[in-house]
Amino acid sequence: MATHKVVTTTLASSSFIDDVQHNVDAAEAHGWTGIWFESHQQLRQHLVVFKLL
């Protein structure tokens, strides 16, 4: 039996990570924090800056 957990958050506190820049731009246009994935090292640095890691 599967269980589900509902998580409530705001778009301002949500992050969107993608390797396609226009997808990141679209997420940012809708209030998300967008991170364009270019490399593992770069992503890690962004996550540290945003205090997500």
N, C-alpha and C positions, 0 to 999 in steps of 0.2 A: 504494500500500500504506500503510495507516494504522499508525502506531506508537502505543503506549500507554505511559504512565509511571505507575507505582504510587507514590502518595504516602502515607506513613504519618504520622498525626498523632493527637493525643488530642482528645477533645471539649473539654477545658479550653482547648486552644489554638486551637479553631475558633470562628469567628464566624458568626452567622446574621443576615442583614439582610432585613427584610420591611416592607411598608407596612400590615400587619394586626397589630394589637397582640396578639391572642390567639395568633397563630402565633409571635410573639417570646416570649411568656410560656411557651408549650409548649417551645420550644427551650431556654430558660433552665432550665425544670424538668428537662430532660434533661442539663444540664451545659454547654450551649453559652453563649457570650457573645452576648447578643441585642441587636440595634440596631433600634429602630423607625424606619423611614424616614419622615421628614416633609418634608424638602426636601434639595436637593443641598448647601446650605450646612451644614445640621445634620449630615448624614451625613459630610461632610468633617471637621467638628469632632470627631465621635466617632472617626473613623479616626485622626486626629492624636493624640487622647488615648490611644487604645489602641496607639499606635505602629505602626499598620498602613499609614500614609501619611507 
